[in-house]
Amino acid sequence: MTDISIPWGDDTLTMTLPSDWTVQQVASPSVSSAGKDWPERLANALSQPEGIQPLSKLLAARPNARIVVIVEDLTRYSPLTVILEAVFREFHHANIPDENVEIFFATGMHPPLTPAEAAGKIGAGLAESIAWRCNPWRDRDAYVDLGQVRAGGVCIDLLVDRGVVGADLRIVITSVSPHLQAGFGGGYKMFVPGCSHLDTIRQLHLVSVPRRSTQQVGQPAHLNRMRRLIDASGSVVDAAGGKSFGVQYLLDAENGLSAVAAGDVVTCQRMLAKHCAAGCGIILESPADVVVVNAWPRDFDLWQAFKAIANTCWAARDNGVIICLARCPGGVNMPTPKFPIGPGFIRRVVRLFGANALASLLTRLVPTLSGDAAFFVRLALQIIQRNTIIMVSPAIAAADQKMPGLAVYADPAEAFTAADDLLGKDPKRVVVFPSGGISYPIPRK
C-alpha cells in the first residue's frame, strides 16, 4: 500500500491508499523558497518599483493625502503583518498621520472580519490605531457608479466602494496565485470584485462562466475574459481619481514571499503570473481515474475549498472520481439548498438534462443564490456532469451539513472505499495534488 502526506493546517495528514491504486504523479508546485531575506527584497521593491514612482516619492508629493490600504481577508494566508510593517514604515517616514490612512479588507461577498480576526490579520497595533473596515457589498449607497465597463465582448456595471474610489492613493497588497476563472489572481481583482457591490460581483462572475466546461485556470490575460474585465475596471477606477500602487507577491510553501513586485498594478500582476505559471502549473502525464486533491491553502471554508476542485478537475478522465480533502474551519459559508435525494441521483439528473439548463432553473427557483453562489452552482454542475466529486471534511461531516451532489465523509478511508465502489475493482491510476488551492494541471500535448 502507498502512503501519501499532505499539509493539514499546521500539521501533516498521512493517508494510506488502497493496494490496487497506483500513484502515477504527485503534482506538487515547485515555487522556490523565499529565504530569510524576503523582507529586504520587499523593501527594495517599494523603492525600485515597476512603471511608477517609488512609494516614498508618491507620499512626499501627497503630504495630506487620504490613503486606503487594500488587503486580503481570512481566506488568504499571506504574512500580512510583516508586509504592512514595511508599508507603514514608508508612511511614518513621510509623516503621514494615522488618521489619514484606512485599511480596507477586500472581502467581496465573504463574511466581514470580527475585531479579533482583523487584529490577527493585520496585527493588534494597526487594528487599534488605524481605521479599518470590510467591503459593505449589500449597501448600495456605499458605492460610486462608474458606468459600464466592456471588454472581450461582455460588459458589467461598475460599482466600487466610495472610499476606495475617492482616495488620493490606493495601496493594493495581494498575492498572485492560480484562479479558476481569472487565470491568475492578484492585481485589480482586489477592486473588482474585492471592493465592489453585489450587482457588479454577480455580473462579473456570471459573464465569465463559459457555456461549455473549459479550463480557465492558468489562462494568460489576453485570452481570459474575466481578467480583461477586471483590468479594464481598474483603469476606470484610476481614471476617476487618485493613484494606485501595487505590492504583489508569490508565496512559497512556508508563506514567505518567493517573488515580489511593486509599482504599476497590471505590470506587477503580469510579472508574477508568469512566475506563478512556472511554479504552480504542473504538466500532467495522463488523465487519472482518481484525483486526490487537498484544498490547502484555500481550505478555510467550502466556498474556497471548491476552487481546488475546479483547479484540478482537468486531471481526471471523463467519469473519473475527484476526492477533495478540506479542513474547512470556517464551515460551508455559502447558501446550501437541500434536496432529499442522494449525490448519485443528482449526477444522473445533471447528465440527463445538462448542467447549464439545471443551473438556470435552480438559480430561478432559489433567489438566495446570487453573485458568487450562482456562479459556483453553474460551475459545480458542469464538473458533476463530467466527474463524481467526493468531499472529505471532518468539520463539515461533524456539523452534518449536506451538499447537493457531493458525498461528504469525515475519514479519507471511507472516501477511498466509495470511489472503489463507483469505479469497480480494476486497478486505479491516481494523481495527487497536495496543494490543490494553488496548483493546476497542464495537459501534455
Buried (B, 14 or more C-beta within 10 A) or exposed (E): EEEBEBBBEEEEBEBEBBEEBBBBBBBBBEBEEBEEEBBEBBBEBBEEBBEBBBBBEBBBEBEEBBBBBBBBBBBBBBBBBBBBBBBBEBBEEBEBEEEBBBBBBBBBBBBBBEEEBBBBBBBEEBBEEBBBBBBBBEEEEBBBEBEEBEBBEBBBBBBBBBBBBBBBBBBBBBBBBBBBBBBBBBBBBBBBBBBBBBBBBBBBBBBBBBEEBEBBBBBEBEEBBBBBBBBBBBBBBBEBEBBBBBBBBBBBBEBBBBBBBBBBBBBBBBBBBBBBBBBBBBEBBEBBBBBBBBBBBBBBBBBBBBBBBBBBBBBBBEEBBBBBBBBBEBBBBBBEBEEEEEBEEBBEBBEEEBBBEBBBEBBEEBEEBBBBBBBBBBBBBBBBBBBBBBBBBBBBBEEEBBBBBBBBBBEBBBBBEBBBEBBEEEEBBBBBBBBBBBBBBBEEE
